[in-house]
Amino acid sequence: MGKLLTPLTRRESVNQLRQKLAHADDAEQKTRIRAIIHIKEGATRAEVGRRFCIDPKTLRAWVCAYNKGGTKALVFSKGGRLEGNPTWDTEPFDELIKEIDKQDRYWSVPIMQEWIEAHHGVYIPESTIWYHVRALNYSYKSSRPHPAQGNEQKQEYFKKGALKQPSKM
């Protein structure tokens, strides 16, 4: 015996749902409203699932959400930060650029982060600092890796022009 279906308990007509569909802005909400319309028009849950390529559990969740709050409840959270992306004051970056332009020391993103925290009392993530410095047309350079325990014999062989010598066959 299969699971019992969750019935549609709201009394909106198909025409009312179509009007709400026409005024909906969210594409996912429109898909969910269309699924509810198909059910109201008599389509089976299996047909609706196949038509919209969704799992029966997903369709059941849509029906439950619709029953509780109508079409407004069919707008689901897209995730992400609730407060949105933070906006940063540009003053620390402006002063940082003036310090970098003095060219009196080596600057790296972690050093920039420490400088901003020491002079402005604000913690700004490294990725944000990198993004802002990059937006101001400064480039990011990293030093060439140096082998800590290199093979000295191979290094000397390379220095003597081993690559220019004909290979032994």
C-alpha positions as CSV (number, residue, x, y, z in Angstrom):
1,M,0.0,0.0,0.0
2,G,1.4,3.4,-1.0
3,K,1.7,6.5,1.2
4,L,-1.4,8.7,1.6
5,L,-1.3,11.8,-0.6
6,T,-1.4,15.2,1.1
7,P,-4.7,16.7,-0.2
8,L,-4.9,20.3,-1.4
9,T,-6.9,22.1,1.3
10,R,-6.9,25.7,0.0
11,R,-9.9,26.8,-1.9
12,E,-8.4,28.9,-4.6
13,S,-9.7,28.3,-8.1
14,V,-7.5,27.5,-11.1
15,N,-8.2,31.0,-12.5
16,Q,-7.1,32.6,-9.3
17,L,-3.9,30.6,-9.4
18,R,-3.3,31.6,-13.0
19,Q,-3.6,35.2,-12.0
20,K,-1.1,34.8,-9.2
21,L,1.1,33.0,-11.7
22,A,1.0,35.9,-14.0
23,H,2.1,38.3,-11.2
24,A,4.8,36.1,-9.7
25,D,8.4,37.3,-10.1
26,D,10.3,34.3,-8.9
27,A,10.8,31.6,-11.6
28,E,10.9,28.8,-9.1
29,Q,7.7,30.0,-7.5
30,K,6.0,30.0,-10.9
31,T,7.1,26.4,-11.4
32,R,5.5,25.4,-8.0
33,I,2.3,27.3,-8.8
34,R,2.1,25.5,-12.2
35,A,2.5,22.1,-10.4
36,I,-0.4,23.1,-8.0
37,I,-2.5,24.1,-11.0
38,H,-1.9,20.8,-12.7
39,I,-3.0,18.9,-9.5
40,K,-6.1,21.1,-9.3
41,E,-6.9,20.3,-12.9
42,G,-6.9,16.6,-12.1
43,A,-3.4,15.4,-13.0
44,T,-2.0,12.6,-10.8
45,R,1.0,13.3,-8.6
46,A,3.1,10.9,-10.7
47,E,2.2,12.9,-13.9
48,V,3.1,16.2,-12.2
49,G,6.3,14.7,-10.9
50,R,7.3,13.5,-14.4
51,R,6.2,16.8,-16.1
52,F,8.3,18.9,-13.7
53,C,11.1,16.4,-13.2
54,I,10.7,16.4,-9.4
55,D,10.7,13.7,-6.7
56,P,7.4,12.8,-5.0
57,K,8.8,14.1,-1.7
58,T,9.5,17.5,-3.3
59,L,6.0,17.7,-4.7
60,R,4.6,16.8,-1.3
61,A,6.7,19.6,0.3
62,W,5.2,22.0,-2.2
63,V,1.7,20.9,-1.5
64,C,2.3,21.2,2.3
65,A,3.8,24.7,1.8
66,Y,0.9,25.8,-0.4
67,N,-1.7,24.5,2.1
68,K,-0.1,26.4,5.0
69,G,0.5,29.8,3.3
70,G,-0.9,29.8,-0.2
71,T,1.2,30.9,-3.2
72,K,3.4,33.2,-1.1
73,A,4.6,30.2,0.8
74,L,5.9,28.7,-2.5
75,V,8.8,31.3,-2.5
76,F,11.6,29.4,-0.9
77,S,14.9,30.9,0.4
78,K,17.7,30.9,-2.1
79,G,20.2,30.7,0.8
80,G,23.2,33.0,1.2
81,R,23.7,35.6,3.8
82,L,20.5,37.0,5.4
83,E,22.0,40.4,5.8
84,G,23.5,40.4,2.3
85,N,27.1,41.2,1.3
86,P,28.7,43.7,3.7
87,T,29.6,47.1,2.5
88,W,33.0,48.5,3.6
89,D,34.0,52.0,4.3
90,T,36.5,53.1,1.7
91,E,38.6,55.2,4.1
92,P,40.8,52.3,5.2
93,F,41.5,51.3,1.6
94,D,42.3,54.9,0.5
95,E,44.8,55.3,3.3
96,L,46.2,51.8,2.6
97,I,46.8,52.8,-1.0
98,K,48.7,55.9,0.1
99,E,50.9,53.7,2.3
100,I,51.5,51.3,-0.6
101,D,52.4,54.1,-2.9
102,K,55.2,55.2,-0.6
103,Q,57.0,52.0,-1.6
104,D,59.0,51.9,1.5
105,R,58.3,48.3,2.4
106,Y,57.0,45.0,1.1
107,W,53.2,44.6,1.1
108,S,51.3,41.3,1.1
109,V,47.6,40.8,1.6
110,P,48.1,39.5,5.2
111,I,50.3,42.5,6.0
112,M,47.6,44.8,4.5
113,Q,45.0,43.2,6.7
114,E,47.2,43.7,9.8
115,W,47.8,47.3,8.9
116,I,44.1,48.1,8.5
117,E,43.3,46.4,11.8
118,A,46.1,48.3,13.6
119,H,45.3,51.7,12.1
120,H,41.5,51.5,11.8
121,G,40.5,48.8,14.3
122,V,38.5,46.9,11.7
123,Y,38.9,43.3,10.7
124,I,38.5,42.9,7.0
125,P,38.9,39.4,5.4
126,E,41.9,38.8,3.1
127,S,39.7,38.1,0.1
128,T,38.0,41.5,0.5
129,I,41.3,43.3,0.7
130,W,42.6,41.5,-2.3
131,Y,39.4,42.3,-4.2
132,H,39.6,46.1,-3.4
133,V,43.3,46.4,-4.1
134,R,42.8,44.5,-7.4
135,A,39.9,46.9,-8.3
136,L,42.3,49.8,-7.9
137,N,44.5,48.3,-10.6
138,Y,47.2,47.1,-8.3
139,S,48.6,43.7,-9.3
140,Y,49.3,40.8,-7.0
141,K,52.8,39.3,-7.2
142,S,54.1,36.4,-5.3
143,S,57.7,35.4,-4.9
144,R,59.1,32.5,-6.8
145,P,59.2,29.3,-4.7
146,H,62.7,28.4,-3.4
147,P,63.5,24.8,-2.8
148,A,64.5,24.4,0.8
149,Q,66.4,21.2,0.3
150,G,67.3,21.3,-3.3
151,N,69.7,18.8,-4.9
152,E,73.0,20.8,-5.2
153,Q,74.5,18.5,-7.8
154,K,71.5,18.8,-10.1
155,Q,71.5,22.6,-9.6
156,E,75.2,22.9,-10.6
157,Y,74.6,20.7,-13.6
158,F,71.7,23.0,-14.6
159,K,73.9,26.1,-14.1
160,K,76.6,24.7,-16.4
161,G,74.2,24.7,-19.3
162,A,73.2,21.1,-19.3
163,L,70.1,22.0,-21.3
164,K,72.2,23.4,-24.1
165,Q,74.3,20.2,-24.4
166,P,73.3,17.6,-26.9
167,S,71.5,14.7,-25.3
168,K,73.2,11.3,-25.1
169,M,71.7,8.7,-27.3
